[in-house]
Amino acid sequence: MIDAYLNEFRAPIASTFVLDVSGSMNQGGRRAQLVEALQYIAGDDASLTGRIARLTSREKVWMLTFSEAVNTPVYFELPAASKAAAQGLQQSTESQAKQKVLAEVRDFADGLKMAGGTALYDAVLQALVNMNAERAKNPGYQYSVVAFTDGENNKGRGLEEFKTAYAALPEDVRAIPVFMVLFGEANEKALKDLVATTGGRLFDARKASLYSVFKDIRAFQ
């Protein structure tokens, strides 16, 4: 029943993961934490929480990396579950096609390189604009932005400039929640301000493993 709900009956998820790949991510094991978290959601944990956290059938994911500039997003789409598995008539097993995409996500995470400054607000704004464009084409998905950063914004627009640009966006864009993950030396006050502006939520990964925080995030998507 859980597999059927997650993979067939609930509205499919479409999200952009905004990933800080600035140079500071090389410190304190932060790159390893981020890689572990991304590989976790594309892994094979058969526990209840593991299944909830895992990327689901029909899910669309854009991995948008940024340092001092915003990079081109990398797109992954999970195939639909088989009809029998989706209806709960048999225990769901991952198809070869789905396993292939999950492996591609894990490879992407493993290949992340960290260098440069931190243009967080430019990246979040770009993710919102991209998500709104996708929603206009595919309104049946549940859209969100999940951003990870370990440091203060030091490139591109600042927080007040972000707020001004955000206020000028169409109402549909401003309905897309932004979930922020705080770890390292990220500015907690600024990130709280950002999620208050965007109607999202702040998750603190400084006292818990990043992949465990990921479980909580998935419950809100």
Secondary structure, 3 states (H helix, E strand, C coil): CHHHHHHHHCCCEEEEEEEECCHHHHCCCHHHHHHHHHHHHCCCCCCHHHHHHCCCCCCEEEEEEECCCECCCEEEECCCCCHHHHCCCCCCCCCHHHHHHHHHHHHHHHCCCCCCCCCHHHHHHHHHHHHHHHHHHCCCCEEEEEEEECCCCCCCCCHHHHHHHHHCCCHHHHCCCEEEEECCCCCHHHHHHHHHHHCCEEEECCCCCHHHHHHHHHHHC
